Amino acid sequence: MRRSCAIGAAILVGAIGIGLALLNRLAGGEEGIGSADGPPEPIEGAGKKPSPPAPESKATSTGNGPKATASMTKAELYEIASGLGIKGRSSMNKTQLLQAIQATS
């Protein structure tokens, strides 16, 4: 029984030593485990969620300005209409806003 405890303790001490060496290396301490070039370079885009694909629908170009689509919210269409100076936009529904924006292109 004592022999198995001594072996287990030796394994535990070795694992702790390796763990401490790895932590020291990650913290920028002494070199020991891994590359001698320092910490690895961060990977570009790592940890970022990919952008969702743009919805495919009929788009209305307003010259070089924004494009109005049927998939946009009423608030988004209202902002475009506001930027275009469309009169009566505050009383328009979503379909009317889209049609008014299309008419200005």
PyMOL commands that set and color helices and strands:
alter all, ss='L'
color gray80, all
select helices_A, chain A and resi 2-26+74-84+89-91+94-103
alter helices_A, ss='H'
color red, helices_A
select strands_A, chain A and resi 59-61+67-69
alter strands_A, ss='S'
color yellow, strands_A
deselect
rebuild
show_as cartoon
